Amino acid sequence: MPERVEGFGLYNVSVSPVFRPASLDALRDALAVCAANGSRPVFRGAGRSYGDASTNPAGPVVEMTGLNAIAGFDETSGVVRAGAGLMLGDLWKFAIPRGFWPPIVTGTMHVTLGGAVAMNVHGKNGWKKGTIGDHVESVSILRGGGRVEEIARGTPAFDDVIGNWRRPDPIVEVALKLKKVATGYLDVEAFVAPNLAATLAGLDGAKDDWDYLVGWMDCWSSGKSLGRTVLHVANEHAPKEGEPRGWSVEEQVADIHMGPLPAPVLRLGLKLTAGGPQMRLVNLAKYAASAVHGRQRYRQSLVAYSFLLDYLPGWNEAYRPGGFIQYQLFVPKGAAESAFAKALRLQHESGVVSSLAVIKRHRADKFPRGYALDGFSLAMDFAVTRRRASRLIALCRAFDALLLECGGRAYKAKDCVGSVERLSRARGGAA
Ligand SMILES: Cc1cc2nc3c(=O)[nH]c(=O)nc-3n(C[C@H](O)[C@H](O)[C@H](O)COP(=O)(O)OP(=O)(O)OC[C@H]3O[C@@H](n4cnc5c(N)ncnc54)[C@H](O)[C@@H]3O)c2cc1C
């Protein structure tokens, strides 16, 4: 029976037959059914891409989360071998008691290894550690005919898998080199940058001294405050005599503080404010609270720092019925100030302003299908409502034009409006 299949933003939807194989043989059977019907499946991990990457209006979806076994771990090299359906959340729970941590983690732990490799995801340590492809030792692909082929890094075939989000044959296993960590904690510094130039200088200036860099930008700010941001930078915490190591799952999650309000109340609050002018106040309050406190230093667990967006489970549901879209602009360093200033002003002019925006510093991606470049990215969330849908789409088309103009890139994991395909066509094949 066909089912409703949604992107994380709930805006891109397909009604598709869904296969959920729990073993390699079941996956072979599912693919045989698709082949017999003449339909080409789209593979799906945890469905955390915001747009249409893992929906399929033209046919079936094969959900890979059932292939999630950990096949082996080498304590010496740190290489873990696991099914492509293993969730990042299960991987860190396996790794941390052994003194390891995934080298790249996304803003949510609810993504699969296969989905992460197919998008070549980045984390907050994009400047120092690149993308997940930089840490994958090999990938195993289920070829047509049912044969599993392991492809080692350093070959053209390997490079072709990394970031290849619409491949015809599924990734079934990934060997990933985990990072050894002395403790499960980070030393975090939080401070404000009063405008866009200060935001970019703050991230750029911190990039070699700090492993993790991220900024929460207030897109409503204007004039001299345009692009003001709360920056969070972090380094590994050195072990200290008598201090807990933070190597247990319990210690990791104990650091997550949601505040006094229960999750359903927070979700209701988000539903009532998302896309509305109240978000201006929320952004102002976040910035003002950090500005008042000045530069803050604190210790935080890796989980609490990395997965802030998971604190409120199911937060995307607050955006029903219209859903929301994210647009992440990747812009070369030299063009960033003028491109982001334009992107912010375009929002003000159109009256459609992002409620949540995240800025990061990246290094150039060496994989042929890469999207990251030596520069910055600005990811912006926009609620889709009937009243502003057409203005929002026009805004996204203006962002596309901006990227074309400055040599920037769009990122398929966040693309809800076909920007990656449009840019690729405009550039004669390169996204
Ligand atoms: C709250 C939130 C925060 C995020 N933060 C970040 C971030 O910091 N950095 C970042 O880079 N991304 C981020 N993302 C995006 C997310 O990491 C990517 O979209 C990732 O690909 C999702 O993994 P998934 O398992 O859900 O895959 P899906 O979204 O289900 O699929 C992603 C792509 O991979 C393909 N695919 C999935 N599994 C396989 C397989 N086994 N074989 C072949 N192809 C496959 C699908 O066809 C699809 O094209 C975030 C998403 C959310 C919701």
The ligand as a Tripos MOL2 file, in Angstrom:
@<TRIPOS>MOLECULE
LIG
   53    58     1     0     0
SMALL
NO_CHARGES

@<TRIPOS>ATOM
      1 C1         17.6830   18.9720   12.7710 C.3       1 LIG1
      2 C2         18.6070   18.6620   11.6270 C.ar      1 LIG1
      3 C3         19.9170   19.0880   11.6790 C.ar      1 LIG1
      4 C4         20.7870   18.7860   10.6290 C.ar      1 LIG1
      5 N1         22.0790   19.2300   10.7160 N.ar      1 LIG1
      6 C5         22.9280   18.9700    9.7090 C.ar      1 LIG1
      7 C6         24.2980   19.3690    9.7810 C.ar      1 LIG1
      8 O1         24.7420   19.9280   10.7730 O.2       1 LIG1
      9 N2         25.1070   19.0690    8.7290 N.ar      1 LIG1
     10 C7         24.6460   18.4050    7.6220 C.ar      1 LIG1
     11 O2         25.4430   18.1710    6.7100 O.2       1 LIG1
     12 N3         23.3610   18.0010    7.5350 N.ar      1 LIG1
     13 C8         22.5120   18.2610    8.5470 C.ar      1 LIG1
     14 N4         21.2110   17.8330    8.4660 N.ar      1 LIG1
     15 C9         20.8000   17.0980    7.2680 C.3       1 LIG1
     16 C10        21.0070   15.5950    7.4320 C.3       1 LIG1
     17 O3         22.1900   15.3240    8.1080 O.3       1 LIG1
     18 C11        21.1200   14.9400    6.0660 C.3       1 LIG1
     19 O4         19.9680   15.2290    5.3270 O.3       1 LIG1
     20 C12        21.3050   13.4310    6.1160 C.3       1 LIG1
     21 O5         21.5120   12.9620    4.8180 O.3       1 LIG1
     22 C13        20.0780   12.7510    6.7160 C.3       1 LIG1
     23 O6         20.3280   11.3780    6.8630 O.3       1 LIG1
     24 P1         19.1240   10.3540    6.7620 P.3       1 LIG1
     25 O7         19.6080    9.0520    7.2720 O.co2     1 LIG1
     26 O8         17.9180   10.9070    7.3950 O.co2     1 LIG1
     27 O9         18.9570   10.2440    5.1960 O.3       1 LIG1
     28 P2         17.7110   10.6330    4.2830 P.3       1 LIG1
     29 O10        17.3840   12.0520    4.5020 O.co2     1 LIG1
     30 O11        16.6320    9.6500    4.4450 O.co2     1 LIG1
     31 O12        18.3960   10.4600    2.8500 O.3       1 LIG1
     32 C14        19.3940   11.3350    2.4440 C.3       1 LIG1
     33 C15        19.9160   10.9320    1.0710 C.3       1 LIG1
     34 O13        20.6680    9.7530    1.1890 O.3       1 LIG1
     35 C16        20.1670    8.7440    0.3230 C.3       1 LIG1
     36 N5         20.3480    7.5110    1.0680 N.ar      1 LIG1
     37 C17        19.9870    7.2680    2.3500 C.ar      1 LIG1
     38 N6         20.3910    6.0550    2.7330 N.ar      1 LIG1
     39 C18        21.0200    5.5010    1.6720 C.ar      1 LIG1
     40 C19        21.6550    4.2650    1.4430 C.ar      1 LIG1
     41 N7         21.7680    3.3440    2.3890 N.pl3     1 LIG1
     42 N8         22.1830    4.0340    0.2160 N.ar      1 LIG1
     43 C20        22.1330    4.9720   -0.7660 C.ar      1 LIG1
     44 N9         21.5450    6.1590   -0.6120 N.ar      1 LIG1
     45 C21        20.9970    6.4290    0.6160 C.ar      1 LIG1
     46 C22        18.7290    9.1120    0.0730 C.3       1 LIG1
     47 O14        18.2630    8.6260   -1.1780 O.3       1 LIG1
     48 C23        18.8000   10.6320    0.0840 C.3       1 LIG1
     49 O15        19.1820   11.1340   -1.1680 O.3       1 LIG1
     50 C24        20.3340   18.0710    9.4980 C.ar      1 LIG1
     51 C25        19.0090   17.6210    9.4600 C.ar      1 LIG1
     52 C26        18.1600   17.8990   10.5160 C.ar      1 LIG1
     53 C27        16.7550   17.4170   10.4570 C.3       1 LIG1
@<TRIPOS>BOND
     1     1     2 1
     2     2     3 ar
     3     2    52 ar
     4     3     4 ar
     5     4     5 ar
     6     4    50 ar
     7     5     6 ar
     8     6     7 ar
     9     6    13 1
    10     7     8 2
    11     7     9 ar
    12     9    10 ar
    13    10    11 2
    14    10    12 ar
    15    12    13 ar
    16    13    14 ar
    17    14    15 1
    18    14    50 ar
    19    15    16 1
    20    16    17 1
    21    16    18 1
    22    18    19 1
    23    18    20 1
    24    20    21 1
    25    20    22 1
    26    22    23 1
    27    23    24 1
    28    24    25 2
    29    24    26 1
    30    24    27 1
    31    27    28 1
    32    28    29 2
    33    28    30 1
    34    28    31 1
    35    31    32 1
    36    32    33 1
    37    33    34 1
    38    33    48 1
    39    34    35 1
    40    35    36 1
    41    35    46 1
    42    36    37 ar
    43    36    45 ar
    44    37    38 ar
    45    38    39 ar
    46    39    40 ar
    47    39    45 ar
    48    40    41 1
    49    40    42 ar
    50    42    43 ar
    51    43    44 ar
    52    44    45 ar
    53    46    47 1
    54    46    48 1
    55    48    49 1
    56    50    51 ar
    57    51    52 ar
    58    52    53 1
@<TRIPOS>SUBSTRUCTURE
     1 LIG1         1 GROUP 0 **** ****
